[in-house]
Amino acid sequence: MRIAYLDCFSGMSGDMFLGALVDAGVPEELLSQTVAALNVGARLKISRVQRNRITAIKVDVYSNGEKDLPREQYWEKQAERSEHSRHEQGRSEHTHDHGHAHEPVALLEHNYAMQSGSPSRAGVTSSQHTPHGHEHDHTRSPEHGRGLNEIRGIIGKAAISSTAKKTAVAIFEALGAAEARIHETAIDEIHFHEVGAVDAMVDIVCAAVGAEELRVDEIVCSPLNVGGGTVQCAHGSLPIPAPATLELLKDAPVYSSGIQAELVTPTGAAIVKALATRFAPFPQMKVEKIGYGAGTRDFAGHANVVRLTIGEAQLETRAEVPHDTITVLEANIDDLNPQVFGYVMDRLLEQGALDVFGLPVQMKKNRPGMLLTVLCRPEDAGELAHLVFTETTTLGVRQREEKRQTLARQWVTVATRWGDVRLKVASLNGAITNYAPEYEDCRRIAAEHQVPLKRVMQEALQAYAKTPVKT
């Protein structure tokens, strides 16, 4: 099986993933053609750079002649533009014939806006009302606000494969769902500012096309280094990882190496959520290609790259058997009525012991005795030790922790001529290793129908052997 391993030791973003794709062999022409197919006035610049002495591919998106920027730099620039706009507006302010000045139009600070109980159109601010009731709509440029339906339409018209279209839409829908949960609104009411911008649309659609071009059966992802500190965005200053990023990374293993920067962007997290089938350490594989994608920043002492390794998965030479930790309780008993010993064993099992058994031992002064052993979960050890003290004559109980390997087990019911019998079926990595009929079921049937116990057990095994599905 051909697999790709995404190593996010320095986080994950859309441009980093595109760079890794190109470095791993995805043709630059394919990504350029994909950008042209979107018809959103964007282009790519692909260059080879170094990040802490590691050579990597850097992919930059240019829209309307401007290069995409990290989130905090983008919003610093927006703030500068807003301040300049307010300054210019103050110089050119005019009034109506009635003598009333227009209210300044504020930029949206959320990914959606509501006016009179209805969602505003993508890129449209809430209506501004003058004291005389005049109403003005102020439409923002498409790169500053797009609704999910508009984005679906742009992707749907692009000349790319249907599979890539489906993947790209899924990535955007993951972003929309994350924002909707954070803001407690419907996904169709979400309007993307940063994520719906041209550069992010290019990142997401090119990621979908490039991932398809890898021709791999599975993309496996490492734990993600999310960074730390705070980041400036449309909502103001937010902790890292940002709320949308953290929402997208639910069920994913994450950590911070201490770098005070946003290492995983919402776009990067959404790409991982849509493309990665599982999270795991570096898999056993025969390496064929390696690609490094560079982030914008160049940290001292840390390579700001994502690594993509492609190759053929190798089968494990030895199957992994699940294991857990149990507690073992032991007590030596030499002066207890044998009838009571059996009763104690039953009580221990009723109280949650995993197993109980006794072994004959020769004790001091040549007295014959029994070694009582109880296997239990660590959280049950105290209660079961108390039961041993109260129900037996022992003066001490030994306790230790041990690891045990266990096969996966399930119950299967089969029909015999006398009634149903349960069988316990054990398996290792999906392959059945053994199975046995439940003794109590067989004993009850044998007593009720006056047939030999071994005959009931044999018929139950034969019935199971004829069962089409054994797992």
N, C-alpha and C positions, 0 to 999 in steps of 0.2 A: 504493500500500500504506500502510495506517494503522499508525503506529509510536508507541511511547512511549520516551522517553530518560530514564533514571534517573541523575541527577548526584549522585554520592556524595562530594562534595568535603569533607563533614564527617562521613563515615562513613555507617552504615546501621543502623537498628534497626527492630523491628516497629512501635512507636508512631509513629516518624517516617514510615514508609511509609504507615500508615493516614492520618496527617494530610495527606500529599501527595495521596493518593487523594481525600479529601474536598475539599481545596482545588481539585483538578482537575475536580470535578464529580460524583464518586460520591456519591449521596444519603446523608445521615446516617442516615435511616430504614432504609436497607438494612443498614447495619452494625449498628444497634441490633436489628433483626429477627434478624440472624445470631447476635448474642450471646444473644438470648432462645431461639433454636432450639437452642443448645448445652445449655441447661438446667443450667448449672454455678454458678448464683447470682452472676453477674457483671453489671455494667452499665458503660456508657461515659459519660464526661464529655468533651464536645468544646468547645473554647474557642479563641478567637483571641488569639495572643500575639505578642510581638516578640522576635527574636533578633538582637542587634546591628543594630537598626533595620530589620530585614526582618520584615514581617508574615507569620505562618505559622499553620497549624492545629495545635493540640496535642490529642492524643487520650490520655486517661488511662483505665485500666481499674481499676474498683473491685471487689474481691472480699471478701465478708463485711464490707463497710463500710470496707475499707482500700484505699488507692491503691497501685498498683504502683510500685516504686522501682528506681533503677539498681542494678546487681548489688552493688557494694560497700556501698551503703547498706542493701540488703536483708540482707546477711550481718552487718553491724554490728548491725542490729536483732535478727537471730536470736541473735547472741552475747549481747546484753543479756537477751533472753528466757531463754536457756539458763542464764545466770548467776542470774537471778531464780528460775528453776525449781529449780536446785540449792540455792539458799538456802532456799526454801520446803520442799524435800524434807528438808533437814537438820533443819528445825524439827518436821516431822511424821513423822520416821522411826519405823518400828515393827518389831517382830520377830515371827517365827513362835512357835508354842508351844514349838518346840525351842530358841528363844533365838537363832536365827541371823538377822542383818539381811539385807534384800534388797540386791543389788548395784545401783547406779545405772545407768539405761539410757542409753547414749551415742547421740547422733544419728549417723546414717550420714554419712560424709564423702566417699563416692564415689557415682557414679551407678548402682551396682549393688552387691549384697552376696551373699556365698556362705555357706551354712551346710551342713555335712556333704555337700559336693560338689554341692548343688543351689542354684539361684538363689532368693533370698528373694522373697516376694510384694511387689508394689509397695507402698511405704509401710510395710513391716514391717522392723524391725531384726532383727539376728541374735539368736537365743534366748539368754537369760541363764541360766546354770546355777548354782544354789546348791550349797553343799558337799554337800547331801543329795540332789542330783539333781533337784530340783523345776524345772520348766521353765515360763517365762512368755512369751507373745507380747505385744508392745507395738506396736499399730498406730498409724501416724501418719495425720494427716488427708490426704485425697486431694490437696490442693493442694501437699503436700510430697513426694509420691512417686507417680508413675503409670507403669505399664508401657506399652510400645508397643501391646500388644493392647487394653488398656483405652482408650487414646486413640483407636485405630481404631474401637472400638465407639461411643464418644461421638460421633465425627464421623459415623459411618455412620448413626446415628439422627437426626441433625440434619436439619431441613427446608431443605436447600440443594441446589443442582444436583449431579448426579453428577460433572460436570467439576470443580467446586469441591472436592468431597469428595476426588477423586483427587489434586488439586493439594495440598490441605492434608495429606493422608497422606504424599505424597511429600516435603513439607518436613520433617515429623517424622521420616520414615525417613532423610532426609539427616543430620539431627541425631544420630539413633541410630547410624547407620553411622560417623559421625565419632568419637563417644564409644567405640564398640566397637573401632575401630582403635587409639585412644589407650590403652585399657585392656586390649587383647588379649583380648577376650571376644566372645561371640556377641551379635548385635544384640537378640535377644529377651531377653537377660539384663540389658539396660540398663533402669534405672529412673530416670526424670527427676525431678530435684528442682526446679531453677530452670526448666528448659525445659518440664517437665510441669505447672508451676503454672498456675493458672487464667488469669492475665494473659497468659502466653505462648501458651496455647491459643487465647485470644480473638484475639491479634495474628495468629497464623498462619492461623486459619480466616477471619477478616475480610480478611486479605491475599489469600487465594485467591478469595473472593467478589468483593472490590473489583477485583482485577486482571481477572476475567472481565467485570465491568461496564464496563471501559474500552473493550471491543470493539476491541482492537488486534490486528494480525497478528503483531507482534513487540515485545518489550521489549529494548532495547539498554541496556547499563550502562557507565558510565564506570569508570576505575580508582578503587579505593576507598582513601580516607584512613583508615588503621587506628588512628591515634593512637600513644601510647607510654606507657612507665612500667610499673606493675604494677597488678593488680586483685585484690581480695579475693573469693573465691568458696568453694564447698563444699569444695574441695581445699586451701584456704589461699591464700597469696599466689602469683599466677601472672604471668608476663610478658605484656604486651600486644603483639600479639594473643594471646588465650588459646589453648591447644592446640586445642580444638574449633573455634574460629573459623578458625584457620590451616589446619586440615585441610579445612574446608569451602571455603576460598578457594584451594585448589590449582588451578592453571591460570588463575587470575584475576589481572589486573594490580593490584598494591597498592603503597602508599607511605605514609610518615608525614610530616606537615607539622611535626612537633615538639610538638604539643599533648600534654601528659602526662595522658591520659585514654583510656578505652576507647571509641573512636568506632564500631567495628563490633562488634556483639554476636553471639553464636552464632545467635540467632533471625534477626537481619538478614542474616547471611551465608547462612543456609539459604534464606531467601526469595529472595535474589539467585541462588543456585545453582539453585533450582527454576524461577524465572520468567524470568531473563535468557537470551536465546538466544545473545548474543555480547557482547564487550567492544570498545568503539571510542570514538574522539573524537566530539564532537557531530556527528551525521549531517546531511546535507543534507536539509532538510525544510521544509515550509510549516507554521509554528507555528499551532495552533488554541487550545490550552489550556495553562496553566502552573499547577502546584500546588506549594506549599511545606509540608513537614511538619516540625514543630519537635521537637527533642530536649528532654530534661528540663533539662539544664544550659544556662546562658547564659554563654558565654565572652567575655571582653573582647577586642574587636578581631577576632572571628571569628563568623560567623553559623552557629550550630549547627542547620542545617536540611538536609533532603534535597530536591532539586528534581526534579519530574516534568514533562516537557514532552511534549505529545501533538500529533501533526499528521500530515500526509500526506508520505510520503517522496518526494523528488524524484530523478529519474534523473540520473546523472552525465552531463554534457555531453561528457566525453571519457574514454574508457576508460583505466584505469590499466594500464600495461604493467610487469610485474615487471622489476627490475633488480638487478644485482650488481656487484661490483668484481673486475676481473681485472688481471693484470700483463702488460705488453707488453715483450718483450725484442727488441732490434734489434742487428744487426751488419752492417757494410759489409765485403764480401769481394771482392777483385779478383785473387787468385792461387791459387784452389782449383780442382782438377780438377772439371769439371762432373759427372762420374760420382759423385764423392764428395758433391757438393751434394745430389743426390737421395737418397743413402744417409743423410745427416744428417737430412733432412726425415722420412724414415721412422722413424729412431731417436727423434726428438723426439716424434712421435706415439705411438710405442710406450711411451714413458716418461711419458705423461700430458698432453702438450700439448693444449689445446683446438683449436688450429688452427696451421698452419705454412704460410707462403707466401714466395715469392721474387719480387723485382721487378728487372728490369735497370736499372742506373744507370750514369752516366758519372762516373768518379771523377777524382782529381787526376792530372796528367800525361796526361790524356785516355785513361786506361785504362778499358776496359769492366769492369763488376763487377756484383755482385748484392747487393741488400738483403734480408737474411734477417730475417723477422719471425715471432716466436713469441708466441701468445696462451696464457696459462696461468693457473691458480689461483695466488693469492699464495703459498700454502704450498709450491708446486712450483717456484717461480722459481729458488731457489738451485741445486737439482739440475739443472735444465734449462740454466741459464747455465754450469754446470760442463761439461755435455756439449758445448755449443757451443765452449767453449775447447779441449776435448780433441780434438774431431773436425774442427775447421776451423782455418784459418790466421789467424783474426782475433786482434787484440791488445786488443780492447775490446768490451764488450757494454753497451749502454744499457738502462736499466730505468725504467719509469714505471707508475703506477697509473691505470687508466681505469674509468669506469662504462659498463656496457653494458645495454641493454634486451633482454630475451629473451622470445620467445613460448613458451607451454607446448607441449611436444612429447611424442608417444607413438608407439610402434610398433604397426602393425596388419598382420596377415598375411592375404594373399588367395591363393586357389588359381587357378593357370592350368593349361592342358592339359599343360604340361611339368613342373609342380611349384609349390611354394609360393614366394611372393615377399613380402618385408617392405616396407612403405611407412612413411615417416616423415611423421606428420601434425602440423601446427602449428595452434594455436588461440589466440584472443584473447578472454578472458572467456567461454569456452565456445563461441564461434563459430569454425568452421574457416576458416583463412585460406589455407592451401595444403597440398599433399601431393605426395610424390614417391616413386617406387620406389627401393629400395636398389640402387645400381649393381652391387655385388659379386654380389648374388643373380642379377640379370639377366644379368650377364656369364657367370657359371658355367653357367646354363641354356642360354644361346645357344651356348656352346662344346660342352656335352655333347650337345645335340640338333641342332647344326648348323643353327640358324635365325638370322635377322638379329637383332641386339641390339635395334634400335629396335622390332621386332615384339613381342618379349618385354615391353619396357617399356610399349608401348601396350596390350597385353592386360592387364597388371597394373593400369594406370590404369582401364581399362574395368571390371575385376572389382571394384575398390574403389568405383567410381561406383554399382554395383548393390548394394553392401552396405547393408542397412537401417539399421544403427547406425554412425555415423561418428565417435563420440567415446567 
